[in-house]
Amino acid sequence: MMGMGQQPQAVMGGPAMPEDSSKAVDASAVRGNMQVLQYVNALLFIILGLATGVVGLEGSAGFAAFAVVNVALVAVIWALSGGDTKAYLLQSPAGLLLSGLWSQMTAFLLFWALAYSAVHVF
C-alpha cells in the first residue's frame, strides 16, 4: 500500500536512482533492468527476423523494418520510464538505440536469412 507522496514503481523494476539523491544508484536494479532489456531485445529481433523472412522482404526493406522496430522499442522504453531512461538504465535514449546494436543486428540477420530460405527458396 502506498502512502501519500510515494510514486508508483514502473513496470521495469523501479528507478535505479532515488528521487531525493541524484548520486545514489541501486546497482542491482540497474543490472536487473539491463538483463530484462537484453532479453526483450533478443526475443524481439529474433521474431522480427523470422517475420521479415516469412513475408519475403529483401534488401533495404528488411533493414528499414529493423530500424523502425529498433526506434519504436526505444520509444516504448522511454515512455515506460516516464521520459527518464537514465533513472532506470543509466543510458540516454540515444545510448539505448546503439547499445547492443551488433547483437540485435546479428540475431535479426540470422533469422531473416533462415526464414527467407526456408519459405521462399526451398
Chimera marker file (.cmm) of the C-alpha trace (Angstrom):
<marker_set name="trace">
<marker id="1" x="0.000" y="0.000" z="0.000" r="1" g="1" b="0" radius="0.5"/>
<marker id="2" x="1.420" y="3.375" z="-0.996" r="1" g="1" b="0" radius="0.5"/>
<marker id="3" x="1.436" y="6.314" z="1.340" r="1" g="1" b="0" radius="0.5"/>
<marker id="4" x="0.885" y="9.912" z="0.458" r="1" g="1" b="0" radius="0.5"/>
<marker id="5" x="3.583" y="11.333" z="-1.783" r="1" g="1" b="0" radius="0.5"/>
<marker id="6" x="5.011" y="7.973" z="-2.858" r="1" g="1" b="0" radius="0.5"/>
<marker id="7" x="5.444" y="7.361" z="-6.555" r="1" g="1" b="0" radius="0.5"/>
<marker id="8" x="4.362" y="4.000" z="-8.017" r="1" g="1" b="0" radius="0.5"/>
<marker id="9" x="7.205" y="1.963" z="-9.452" r="1" g="1" b="0" radius="0.5"/>
<marker id="10" x="7.262" y="1.483" z="-13.199" r="1" g="1" b="0" radius="0.5"/>
<marker id="11" x="6.967" y="-1.898" z="-14.863" r="1" g="1" b="0" radius="0.5"/>
<marker id="12" x="10.727" y="-2.005" z="-15.377" r="1" g="1" b="0" radius="0.5"/>
<marker id="13" x="11.531" y="-2.695" z="-11.713" r="1" g="1" b="0" radius="0.5"/>
<marker id="14" x="11.701" y="0.772" z="-10.235" r="1" g="1" b="0" radius="0.5"/>
<marker id="15" x="14.128" y="3.600" z="-10.717" r="1" g="1" b="0" radius="0.5"/>
<marker id="16" x="17.805" y="2.986" z="-10.092" r="1" g="1" b="0" radius="0.5"/>
<marker id="17" x="18.206" y="6.442" z="-8.557" r="1" g="1" b="0" radius="0.5"/>
<marker id="18" x="16.057" y="7.675" z="-5.680" r="1" g="1" b="0" radius="0.5"/>
<marker id="19" x="14.229" y="10.924" z="-6.337" r="1" g="1" b="0" radius="0.5"/>
<marker id="20" x="15.938" y="12.742" z="-3.468" r="1" g="1" b="0" radius="0.5"/>
<marker id="21" x="19.504" y="11.856" z="-4.472" r="1" g="1" b="0" radius="0.5"/>
<marker id="22" x="20.936" y="12.082" z="-7.973" r="1" g="1" b="0" radius="0.5"/>
<marker id="23" x="24.200" y="10.335" z="-6.983" r="1" g="1" b="0" radius="0.5"/>
<marker id="24" x="22.909" y="7.172" z="-5.325" r="1" g="1" b="0" radius="0.5"/>
<marker id="25" x="22.398" y="4.244" z="-7.695" r="1" g="1" b="0" radius="0.5"/>
<marker id="26" x="20.925" y="0.851" z="-6.924" r="1" g="1" b="0" radius="0.5"/>
<marker id="27" x="23.274" y="-1.387" z="-8.900" r="1" g="1" b="0" radius="0.5"/>
<marker id="28" x="21.047" y="-4.449" z="-8.619" r="1" g="1" b="0" radius="0.5"/>
<marker id="29" x="18.081" y="-2.534" z="-10.063" r="1" g="1" b="0" radius="0.5"/>
<marker id="30" x="20.148" y="-1.288" z="-12.996" r="1" g="1" b="0" radius="0.5"/>
<marker id="31" x="21.561" y="-4.777" z="-13.599" r="1" g="1" b="0" radius="0.5"/>
<marker id="32" x="18.084" y="-6.303" z="-13.484" r="1" g="1" b="0" radius="0.5"/>
<marker id="33" x="16.675" y="-3.676" z="-15.834" r="1" g="1" b="0" radius="0.5"/>
<marker id="34" x="19.523" y="-4.234" z="-18.297" r="1" g="1" b="0" radius="0.5"/>
<marker id="35" x="19.019" y="-8.028" z="-18.196" r="1" g="1" b="0" radius="0.5"/>
<marker id="36" x="15.318" y="-7.616" z="-18.949" r="1" g="1" b="0" radius="0.5"/>
<marker id="37" x="16.143" y="-5.200" z="-21.763" r="1" g="1" b="0" radius="0.5"/>
<marker id="38" x="18.673" y="-7.614" z="-23.306" r="1" g="1" b="0" radius="0.5"/>
<marker id="39" x="16.176" y="-10.484" z="-23.125" r="1" g="1" b="0" radius="0.5"/>
<marker id="40" x="13.418" y="-8.405" z="-24.734" r="1" g="1" b="0" radius="0.5"/>
<marker id="41" x="15.803" y="-7.181" z="-27.450" r="1" g="1" b="0" radius="0.5"/>
<marker id="42" x="16.991" y="-10.682" z="-28.302" r="1" g="1" b="0" radius="0.5"/>
<marker id="43" x="13.482" y="-12.112" z="-28.441" r="1" g="1" b="0" radius="0.5"/>
<marker id="44" x="12.048" y="-9.169" z="-30.370" r="1" g="1" b="0" radius="0.5"/>
<marker id="45" x="14.715" y="-9.189" z="-33.070" r="1" g="1" b="0" radius="0.5"/>
<marker id="46" x="14.555" y="-12.978" z="-33.472" r="1" g="1" b="0" radius="0.5"/>
<marker id="47" x="10.790" y="-12.699" z="-34.020" r="1" g="1" b="0" radius="0.5"/>
<marker id="48" x="11.275" y="-9.719" z="-36.336" r="1" g="1" b="0" radius="0.5"/>
<marker id="49" x="13.870" y="-11.635" z="-38.374" r="1" g="1" b="0" radius="0.5"/>
<marker id="50" x="11.512" y="-14.591" z="-38.724" r="1" g="1" b="0" radius="0.5"/>
<marker id="51" x="8.591" y="-12.355" z="-39.710" r="1" g="1" b="0" radius="0.5"/>
<marker id="52" x="10.691" y="-10.402" z="-42.203" r="1" g="1" b="0" radius="0.5"/>
<marker id="53" x="11.892" y="-13.620" z="-43.826" r="1" g="1" b="0" radius="0.5"/>
<marker id="54" x="8.436" y="-15.212" z="-43.987" r="1" g="1" b="0" radius="0.5"/>
<marker id="55" x="6.921" y="-12.068" z="-45.508" r="1" g="1" b="0" radius="0.5"/>
<marker id="56" x="9.715" y="-12.064" z="-48.072" r="1" g="1" b="0" radius="0.5"/>
<marker id="57" x="11.221" y="-8.640" z="-47.563" r="1" g="1" b="0" radius="0.5"/>
<marker id="58" x="14.515" y="-8.215" z="-49.381" r="1" g="1" b="0" radius="0.5"/>
<marker id="59" x="17.372" y="-5.745" z="-49.222" r="1" g="1" b="0" radius="0.5"/>
<marker id="60" x="16.767" y="-2.284" z="-47.856" r="1" g="1" b="0" radius="0.5"/>
<marker id="61" x="13.130" y="-3.016" z="-46.962" r="1" g="1" b="0" radius="0.5"/>
<marker id="62" x="14.288" y="-5.589" z="-44.404" r="1" g="1" b="0" radius="0.5"/>
<marker id="63" x="16.843" y="-3.217" z="-42.927" r="1" g="1" b="0" radius="0.5"/>
<marker id="64" x="14.206" y="-0.482" z="-42.804" r="1" g="1" b="0" radius="0.5"/>
<marker id="65" x="11.970" y="-2.821" z="-40.789" r="1" g="1" b="0" radius="0.5"/>
<marker id="66" x="14.876" y="-3.406" z="-38.393" r="1" g="1" b="0" radius="0.5"/>
<marker id="67" x="15.455" y="0.335" z="-37.987" r="1" g="1" b="0" radius="0.5"/>
<marker id="68" x="11.764" y="1.121" z="-37.440" r="1" g="1" b="0" radius="0.5"/>
<marker id="69" x="11.356" y="-1.570" z="-34.786" r="1" g="1" b="0" radius="0.5"/>
<marker id="70" x="14.584" y="-0.534" z="-33.047" r="1" g="1" b="0" radius="0.5"/>
<marker id="71" x="13.429" y="3.095" z="-32.836" r="1" g="1" b="0" radius="0.5"/>
<marker id="72" x="9.939" y="2.001" z="-31.730" r="1" g="1" b="0" radius="0.5"/>
<marker id="73" x="11.434" y="-0.152" z="-28.961" r="1" g="1" b="0" radius="0.5"/>
<marker id="74" x="13.462" y="2.780" z="-27.632" r="1" g="1" b="0" radius="0.5"/>
<marker id="75" x="10.338" y="4.964" z="-27.782" r="1" g="1" b="0" radius="0.5"/>
<marker id="76" x="8.376" y="2.406" z="-25.739" r="1" g="1" b="0" radius="0.5"/>
<marker id="77" x="11.179" y="2.170" z="-23.162" r="1" g="1" b="0" radius="0.5"/>
<marker id="78" x="11.329" y="5.962" z="-22.995" r="1" g="1" b="0" radius="0.5"/>
<marker id="79" x="7.554" y="6.136" z="-22.454" r="1" g="1" b="0" radius="0.5"/>
<marker id="80" x="7.582" y="3.391" z="-19.798" r="1" g="1" b="0" radius="0.5"/>
<marker id="81" x="10.353" y="5.174" z="-17.917" r="1" g="1" b="0" radius="0.5"/>
<marker id="82" x="8.406" y="8.419" z="-17.867" r="1" g="1" b="0" radius="0.5"/>
<marker id="83" x="10.897" y="10.101" z="-20.177" r="1" g="1" b="0" radius="0.5"/>
<marker id="84" x="13.851" y="9.467" z="-17.855" r="1" g="1" b="0" radius="0.5"/>
<marker id="85" x="15.725" y="6.414" z="-19.126" r="1" g="1" b="0" radius="0.5"/>
<marker id="86" x="18.825" y="7.372" z="-17.140" r="1" g="1" b="0" radius="0.5"/>
<marker id="87" x="16.948" y="6.728" z="-13.887" r="1" g="1" b="0" radius="0.5"/>
<marker id="88" x="16.272" y="3.116" z="-14.859" r="1" g="1" b="0" radius="0.5"/>
<marker id="89" x="19.102" y="2.124" z="-17.195" r="1" g="1" b="0" radius="0.5"/>
<marker id="90" x="21.760" y="4.837" z="-16.761" r="1" g="1" b="0" radius="0.5"/>
<marker id="91" x="21.611" y="5.455" z="-20.516" r="1" g="1" b="0" radius="0.5"/>
<marker id="92" x="20.097" y="8.115" z="-22.699" r="1" g="1" b="0" radius="0.5"/>
<marker id="93" x="17.639" y="7.144" z="-25.456" r="1" g="1" b="0" radius="0.5"/>
<marker id="94" x="20.458" y="7.535" z="-27.995" r="1" g="1" b="0" radius="0.5"/>
<marker id="95" x="22.607" y="5.193" z="-25.916" r="1" g="1" b="0" radius="0.5"/>
<marker id="96" x="19.757" y="2.681" z="-25.809" r="1" g="1" b="0" radius="0.5"/>
<marker id="97" x="19.434" y="2.886" z="-29.577" r="1" g="1" b="0" radius="0.5"/>
<marker id="98" x="23.095" y="1.977" z="-30.041" r="1" g="1" b="0" radius="0.5"/>
<marker id="99" x="23.652" y="-0.411" z="-27.116" r="1" g="1" b="0" radius="0.5"/>
<marker id="100" x="23.586" y="-3.999" z="-28.261" r="1" g="1" b="0" radius="0.5"/>
<marker id="101" x="23.161" y="-2.953" z="-31.881" r="1" g="1" b="0" radius="0.5"/>
<marker id="102" x="25.615" y="-5.564" z="-33.160" r="1" g="1" b="0" radius="0.5"/>
<marker id="103" x="23.960" y="-8.475" z="-31.321" r="1" g="1" b="0" radius="0.5"/>
<marker id="104" x="20.489" y="-7.263" z="-32.349" r="1" g="1" b="0" radius="0.5"/>
<marker id="105" x="21.557" y="-6.997" z="-35.984" r="1" g="1" b="0" radius="0.5"/>
<marker id="106" x="23.234" y="-10.406" z="-35.904" r="1" g="1" b="0" radius="0.5"/>
<marker id="107" x="20.160" y="-12.149" z="-34.483" r="1" g="1" b="0" radius="0.5"/>
<marker id="108" x="17.903" y="-10.331" z="-36.939" r="1" g="1" b="0" radius="0.5"/>
<marker id="109" x="20.033" y="-11.221" z="-39.963" r="1" g="1" b="0" radius="0.5"/>
<marker id="110" x="20.429" y="-14.861" z="-38.948" r="1" g="1" b="0" radius="0.5"/>
<marker id="111" x="16.707" y="-15.478" z="-38.513" r="1" g="1" b="0" radius="0.5"/>
<marker id="112" x="15.775" y="-13.312" z="-41.511" r="1" g="1" b="0" radius="0.5"/>
<marker id="113" x="18.005" y="-15.407" z="-43.785" r="1" g="1" b="0" radius="0.5"/>
<marker id="114" x="16.838" y="-18.665" z="-42.190" r="1" g="1" b="0" radius="0.5"/>
<marker id="115" x="13.131" y="-17.891" z="-42.565" r="1" g="1" b="0" radius="0.5"/>
<marker id="116" x="13.517" y="-16.444" z="-46.064" r="1" g="1" b="0" radius="0.5"/>
<marker id="117" x="15.440" y="-19.514" z="-47.232" r="1" g="1" b="0" radius="0.5"/>
<marker id="118" x="13.010" y="-21.941" z="-45.640" r="1" g="1" b="0" radius="0.5"/>
<marker id="119" x="9.900" y="-20.295" z="-47.070" r="1" g="1" b="0" radius="0.5"/>
<marker id="120" x="10.955" y="-18.780" z="-50.395" r="1" g="1" b="0" radius="0.5"/>
<marker id="121" x="13.964" y="-20.803" z="-51.594" r="1" g="1" b="0" radius="0.5"/>
<marker id="122" x="13.297" y="-24.380" z="-50.529" r="1" g="1" b="0" radius="0.5"/>
<link id1="1" id2="2" r="1" g="1" b="0" radius="0.2"/>
<link id1="2" id2="3" r="1" g="1" b="0" radius="0.2"/>
<link id1="3" id2="4" r="1" g="1" b="0" radius="0.2"/>
<link id1="4" id2="5" r="1" g="1" b="0" radius="0.2"/>
<link id1="5" id2="6" r="1" g="1" b="0" radius="0.2"/>
<link id1="6" id2="7" r="1" g="1" b="0" radius="0.2"/>
<link id1="7" id2="8" r="1" g="1" b="0" radius="0.2"/>
<link id1="8" id2="9" r="1" g="1" b="0" radius="0.2"/>
<link id1="9" id2="10" r="1" g="1" b="0" radius="0.2"/>
<link id1="10" id2="11" r="1" g="1" b="0" radius="0.2"/>
<link id1="11" id2="12" r="1" g="1" b="0" radius="0.2"/>
<link id1="12" id2="13" r="1" g="1" b="0" radius="0.2"/>
<link id1="13" id2="14" r="1" g="1" b="0" radius="0.2"/>
<link id1="14" id2="15" r="1" g="1" b="0" radius="0.2"/>
<link id1="15" id2="16" r="1" g="1" b="0" radius="0.2"/>
<link id1="16" id2="17" r="1" g="1" b="0" radius="0.2"/>
<link id1="17" id2="18" r="1" g="1" b="0" radius="0.2"/>
<link id1="18" id2="19" r="1" g="1" b="0" radius="0.2"/>
<link id1="19" id2="20" r="1" g="1" b="0" radius="0.2"/>
<link id1="20" id2="21" r="1" g="1" b="0" radius="0.2"/>
<link id1="21" id2="22" r="1" g="1" b="0" radius="0.2"/>
<link id1="22" id2="23" r="1" g="1" b="0" radius="0.2"/>
<link id1="23" id2="24" r="1" g="1" b="0" radius="0.2"/>
<link id1="24" id2="25" r="1" g="1" b="0" radius="0.2"/>
<link id1="25" id2="26" r="1" g="1" b="0" radius="0.2"/>
<link id1="26" id2="27" r="1" g="1" b="0" radius="0.2"/>
<link id1="27" id2="28" r="1" g="1" b="0" radius="0.2"/>
<link id1="28" id2="29" r="1" g="1" b="0" radius="0.2"/>
<link id1="29" id2="30" r="1" g="1" b="0" radius="0.2"/>
<link id1="30" id2="31" r="1" g="1" b="0" radius="0.2"/>
<link id1="31" id2="32" r="1" g="1" b="0" radius="0.2"/>
<link id1="32" id2="33" r="1" g="1" b="0" radius="0.2"/>
<link id1="33" id2="34" r="1" g="1" b="0" radius="0.2"/>
<link id1="34" id2="35" r="1" g="1" b="0" radius="0.2"/>
<link id1="35" id2="36" r="1" g="1" b="0" radius="0.2"/>
<link id1="36" id2="37" r="1" g="1" b="0" radius="0.2"/>
<link id1="37" id2="38" r="1" g="1" b="0" radius="0.2"/>
<link id1="38" id2="39" r="1" g="1" b="0" radius="0.2"/>
<link id1="39" id2="40" r="1" g="1" b="0" radius="0.2"/>
<link id1="40" id2="41" r="1" g="1" b="0" radius="0.2"/>
<link id1="41" id2="42" r="1" g="1" b="0" radius="0.2"/>
<link id1="42" id2="43" r="1" g="1" b="0" radius="0.2"/>
<link id1="43" id2="44" r="1" g="1" b="0" radius="0.2"/>
<link id1="44" id2="45" r="1" g="1" b="0" radius="0.2"/>
<link id1="45" id2="46" r="1" g="1" b="0" radius="0.2"/>
<link id1="46" id2="47" r="1" g="1" b="0" radius="0.2"/>
<link id1="47" id2="48" r="1" g="1" b="0" radius="0.2"/>
<link id1="48" id2="49" r="1" g="1" b="0" radius="0.2"/>
<link id1="49" id2="50" r="1" g="1" b="0" radius="0.2"/>
<link id1="50" id2="51" r="1" g="1" b="0" radius="0.2"/>
<link id1="51" id2="52" r="1" g="1" b="0" radius="0.2"/>
<link id1="52" id2="53" r="1" g="1" b="0" radius="0.2"/>
<link id1="53" id2="54" r="1" g="1" b="0" radius="0.2"/>
<link id1="54" id2="55" r="1" g="1" b="0" radius="0.2"/>
<link id1="55" id2="56" r="1" g="1" b="0" radius="0.2"/>
<link id1="56" id2="57" r="1" g="1" b="0" radius="0.2"/>
<link id1="57" id2="58" r="1" g="1" b="0" radius="0.2"/>
<link id1="58" id2="59" r="1" g="1" b="0" radius="0.2"/>
<link id1="59" id2="60" r="1" g="1" b="0" radius="0.2"/>
<link id1="60" id2="61" r="1" g="1" b="0" radius="0.2"/>
<link id1="61" id2="62" r="1" g="1" b="0" radius="0.2"/>
<link id1="62" id2="63" r="1" g="1" b="0" radius="0.2"/>
<link id1="63" id2="64" r="1" g="1" b="0" radius="0.2"/>
<link id1="64" id2="65" r="1" g="1" b="0" radius="0.2"/>
<link id1="65" id2="66" r="1" g="1" b="0" radius="0.2"/>
<link id1="66" id2="67" r="1" g="1" b="0" radius="0.2"/>
<link id1="67" id2="68" r="1" g="1" b="0" radius="0.2"/>
<link id1="68" id2="69" r="1" g="1" b="0" radius="0.2"/>
<link id1="69" id2="70" r="1" g="1" b="0" radius="0.2"/>
<link id1="70" id2="71" r="1" g="1" b="0" radius="0.2"/>
<link id1="71" id2="72" r="1" g="1" b="0" radius="0.2"/>
<link id1="72" id2="73" r="1" g="1" b="0" radius="0.2"/>
<link id1="73" id2="74" r="1" g="1" b="0" radius="0.2"/>
<link id1="74" id2="75" r="1" g="1" b="0" radius="0.2"/>
<link id1="75" id2="76" r="1" g="1" b="0" radius="0.2"/>
<link id1="76" id2="77" r="1" g="1" b="0" radius="0.2"/>
<link id1="77" id2="78" r="1" g="1" b="0" radius="0.2"/>
<link id1="78" id2="79" r="1" g="1" b="0" radius="0.2"/>
<link id1="79" id2="80" r="1" g="1" b="0" radius="0.2"/>
<link id1="80" id2="81" r="1" g="1" b="0" radius="0.2"/>
<link id1="81" id2="82" r="1" g="1" b="0" radius="0.2"/>
<link id1="82" id2="83" r="1" g="1" b="0" radius="0.2"/>
<link id1="83" id2="84" r="1" g="1" b="0" radius="0.2"/>
<link id1="84" id2="85" r="1" g="1" b="0" radius="0.2"/>
<link id1="85" id2="86" r="1" g="1" b="0" radius="0.2"/>
<link id1="86" id2="87" r="1" g="1" b="0" radius="0.2"/>
<link id1="87" id2="88" r="1" g="1" b="0" radius="0.2"/>
<link id1="88" id2="89" r="1" g="1" b="0" radius="0.2"/>
<link id1="89" id2="90" r="1" g="1" b="0" radius="0.2"/>
<link id1="90" id2="91" r="1" g="1" b="0" radius="0.2"/>
<link id1="91" id2="92" r="1" g="1" b="0" radius="0.2"/>
<link id1="92" id2="93" r="1" g="1" b="0" radius="0.2"/>
<link id1="93" id2="94" r="1" g="1" b="0" radius="0.2"/>
<link id1="94" id2="95" r="1" g="1" b="0" radius="0.2"/>
<link id1="95" id2="96" r="1" g="1" b="0" radius="0.2"/>
<link id1="96" id2="97" r="1" g="1" b="0" radius="0.2"/>
<link id1="97" id2="98" r="1" g="1" b="0" radius="0.2"/>
<link id1="98" id2="99" r="1" g="1" b="0" radius="0.2"/>
<link id1="99" id2="100" r="1" g="1" b="0" radius="0.2"/>
<link id1="100" id2="101" r="1" g="1" b="0" radius="0.2"/>
<link id1="101" id2="102" r="1" g="1" b="0" radius="0.2"/>
<link id1="102" id2="103" r="1" g="1" b="0" radius="0.2"/>
<link id1="103" id2="104" r="1" g="1" b="0" radius="0.2"/>
<link id1="104" id2="105" r="1" g="1" b="0" radius="0.2"/>
<link id1="105" id2="106" r="1" g="1" b="0" radius="0.2"/>
<link id1="106" id2="107" r="1" g="1" b="0" radius="0.2"/>
<link id1="107" id2="108" r="1" g="1" b="0" radius="0.2"/>
<link id1="108" id2="109" r="1" g="1" b="0" radius="0.2"/>
<link id1="109" id2="110" r="1" g="1" b="0" radius="0.2"/>
<link id1="110" id2="111" r="1" g="1" b="0" radius="0.2"/>
<link id1="111" id2="112" r="1" g="1" b="0" radius="0.2"/>
<link id1="112" id2="113" r="1" g="1" b="0" radius="0.2"/>
<link id1="113" id2="114" r="1" g="1" b="0" radius="0.2"/>
<link id1="114" id2="115" r="1" g="1" b="0" radius="0.2"/>
<link id1="115" id2="116" r="1" g="1" b="0" radius="0.2"/>
<link id1="116" id2="117" r="1" g="1" b="0" radius="0.2"/>
<link id1="117" id2="118" r="1" g="1" b="0" radius="0.2"/>
<link id1="118" id2="119" r="1" g="1" b="0" radius="0.2"/>
<link id1="119" id2="120" r="1" g="1" b="0" radius="0.2"/>
<link id1="120" id2="121" r="1" g="1" b="0" radius="0.2"/>
<link id1="121" id2="122" r="1" g="1" b="0" radius="0.2"/>
</marker_set>
